[in-house]
Amino acid sequence: MTEGETTALRLDRRQVLKWFAATAASTQLSEFGFAAAVPVVTAKGYGTDPELMKIYKPGDFWPLTFTAEQRKTVVALADVMFPEDHLGPAASTLRVPDYMDEWISAPYPIQQKDRAALLPGLQWIEGEAKKRFNADFASLSEAQKHALCDDICGAAPVKAELKKGGAFFSKFRSLAASAYYGTEAGWKALGYVGNISLPTFDGPPPEVLAKLGVEQTVK
């Protein structure tokens, strides 16, 4: 199986997560502090299992959401969180932005709640980038991107005036991580080998048994 085939399967598999009651959620999200209206999704869920022999393309189930400018921001921010390094490829290489676009475009309550956080949040971080550096977020230098993100990532207490950005960053990071670590490359980054057969099973390590105060009795 090629990397492209693996990625495509991942995106299809995520559709299963979207089978919730087809009810429109609120277009505002007060818990994130954003009051800006979010465009309402008018698409309806497909309601039944997809045809497993058919190859689906992005947008086949419902119209996707991100504009070209929003997508640039999503790609840049996702790659700040998950850059290409010794652990694995960048988030954009693994199509994390595609996953996020599919997710917030789905016409179900959980996804629509996340939509109401992400879209105003993208607008917020663009505004903050222009205010600080007079440029859009994707055009910032790596140092400038990190300086902005460091203020809202939660590693240190987030200032009161940046709380909206902090809530957005947390939600964005959660969705990006769920996409990234749902790939084979993400598993490798975690050191996860998956469900594989073992030629032998030697039982728990002696240090674990000693710590628990138990003995291995199964041979």
C-alpha positions in Angstrom: 0.0 0.0 0.0 1.5 3.4 -1.0 1.6 6.5 1.2 -1.1 8.1 -0.9 -3.4 5.1 -0.6 -2.9 5.1 3.2 -3.8 8.8 3.4 -6.8 8.4 1.3 -8.1 5.5 3.4 -7.6 7.7 6.5 -9.8 10.4 5.2 -12.5 8.0 4.2 -12.3 6.2 7.6 -12.9 9.5 9.3 -16.3 9.8 7.7 -17.5 7.2 10.2 -17.0 9.8 12.9 -19.5 12.1 11.3 -22.5 9.8 11.6 -24.4 11.8 14.2 -27.9 13.1 14.2 -28.3 15.6 11.3 -29.2 18.7 13.4 -27.8 22.2 12.8 -25.8 23.5 15.7 -25.6 27.1 16.8 -23.6 29.4 14.5 -21.9 31.1 17.4 -19.7 29.6 20.2 -19.9 31.7 23.4 -17.6 29.4 25.3 -14.7 30.4 23.0 -15.6 34.1 23.3 -16.2 34.7 19.6 -19.4 36.6 18.7 -18.8 36.7 14.9 -21.5 34.9 12.9 -20.4 31.7 11.2 -21.9 30.7 7.8 -24.6 28.1 8.3 -24.1 24.7 6.7 -27.2 23.7 4.6 -26.0 20.3 3.5 -27.7 17.2 4.9 -25.9 14.1 6.0 -26.0 11.1 3.7 -27.7 9.1 6.4 -26.6 5.6 5.1 -23.4 3.7 4.6 -21.3 4.9 1.7 -20.8 2.7 -1.3 -17.7 0.8 -0.3 -16.7 0.2 -3.9 -16.9 3.8 -4.9 -13.9 6.2 -4.7 -15.1 9.4 -3.1 -13.4 12.8 -3.6 -13.3 15.7 -1.2 -16.6 17.6 -1.4 -18.6 14.6 -2.6 -20.5 14.3 0.7 -21.0 18.0 1.4 -19.5 21.3 0.2 -16.1 22.1 1.8 -15.6 25.2 3.8 -12.2 26.7 3.7 -11.5 29.6 1.3 -8.1 29.8 -0.3 -7.0 32.3 2.3 -8.3 30.3 5.2 -6.6 27.2 3.8 -3.3 29.1 3.7 -3.7 29.9 7.4 -4.6 26.4 8.3 -1.7 24.9 6.5 0.8 27.4 8.1 -0.6 26.9 11.6 -0.8 23.1 11.4 2.8 23.0 10.2 3.9 25.1 13.1 2.4 22.6 15.4 3.6 19.5 13.5 6.6 20.5 11.4 8.7 18.2 9.3 11.5 16.9 11.6 13.2 13.7 12.6 9.9 12.3 13.9 7.9 12.6 10.7 6.6 14.7 7.9 4.8 18.1 8.2 1.1 18.2 8.9 0.3 19.5 5.5 2.2 16.6 3.9 -0.2 14.2 5.7 -3.2 16.3 4.5 -4.2 17.4 8.0 -5.8 20.6 6.5 -8.0 18.3 4.3 -9.2 16.4 7.3 -10.0 19.6 9.2 -11.9 21.0 6.2 -14.0 17.8 5.9 -14.6 17.8 9.6 -16.0 21.3 10.1 -18.0 21.0 6.8 -20.0 18.0 8.1 -23.6 18.9 9.0 -23.7 17.4 12.5 -23.7 19.0 15.9 -20.2 18.1 17.1 -18.6 19.2 13.9 -20.7 22.3 13.7 -19.6 23.3 17.2 -16.0 23.0 16.1 -16.8 25.0 13.0 -18.0 27.8 15.1 -14.7 27.8 17.0 -12.3 27.5 14.0 -13.7 30.0 11.5 -13.7 33.0 13.8 -10.5 31.7 15.3 -8.8 31.8 11.9 -10.0 35.4 11.5 -8.7 36.2 15.0 -5.2 34.9 14.3 -5.0 36.7 11.0 -6.0 39.9 12.7 -3.4 39.4 15.4 -0.7 38.7 12.7 -1.5 41.9 10.9 -1.6 43.9 14.1 1.8 42.6 15.3 3.7 42.2 12.1 1.6 43.8 9.3 1.4 40.6 7.4 -0.9 37.6 7.0 -0.1 34.6 9.2 1.2 32.4 6.4 3.6 35.1 5.3 5.3 35.5 8.7 8.7 34.2 9.4 9.0 31.1 11.4 10.2 33.2 14.4 7.2 35.5 14.1 4.8 32.5 13.8 6.3 30.9 16.9 6.2 34.2 18.8 2.5 34.6 18.2 1.7 30.9 18.9 3.9 30.9 22.1 1.6 33.6 23.6 -1.6 31.5 23.1 -0.4 27.8 23.2 -0.9 27.6 27.0 2.7 26.7 27.9 2.6 29.8 30.0 -0.6 31.5 31.4 -2.4 33.2 28.5 -3.0 36.9 29.0 -6.6 38.0 29.5 -6.7 39.9 26.2 -5.5 36.7 24.3 -7.9 34.2 25.9 -10.0 34.0 22.7 -6.9 33.1 20.8 -5.9 30.6 23.4 -9.2 28.7 23.2 -9.0 28.7 19.4 -5.4 27.4 19.5 -6.4 24.6 21.9 -9.3 23.4 19.7 -7.2 23.7 16.5 -4.4 21.7 18.1 -6.8 19.0 19.2 -8.3 18.5 15.7 -4.9 18.7 14.0 -3.5 16.1 16.4 -6.4 13.7 15.8 -5.7 13.9 12.1 -1.9 13.7 12.3 -1.8 10.7 14.7 -4.5 8.9 12.7 -1.9 8.3 9.9 0.7 5.6 9.6 3.4 8.3 9.8 1.8 9.7 12.9 1.9 6.2 14.5 5.6 6.0 13.7 6.2 9.4 15.4 4.6 8.0 18.5 6.4 4.8 18.4 3.2 2.9 18.0 3.5 -0.4 16.1 -0.1 -1.3 15.9 -1.8 -4.7 16.2 0.9 -7.1 15.2 1.5 -10.8 15.8 4.3 -11.7 18.3 6.3 -14.9 17.7 6.6 -15.3 21.5 5.2 -13.7 24.6 7.6 -13.4 27.5 5.1 -11.8 29.9 5.4 -8.4 31.7 9.0 -7.1 32.4 10.4 -8.2 35.7 10.6 -4.6 36.9 6.9 -4.2 36.3 6.1 -7.3 38.3 8.3 -6.2 41.1 6.7 -2.8 41.3 3.2 -4.4 41.5 4.4 -7.1 43.9 3.1 -10.0 41.8 4.7 -13.0 40.2 4.4 -14.3 36.6 2.6 -17.7 36.8 1.6 -18.2 33.2 4.2 -19.9 31.1 
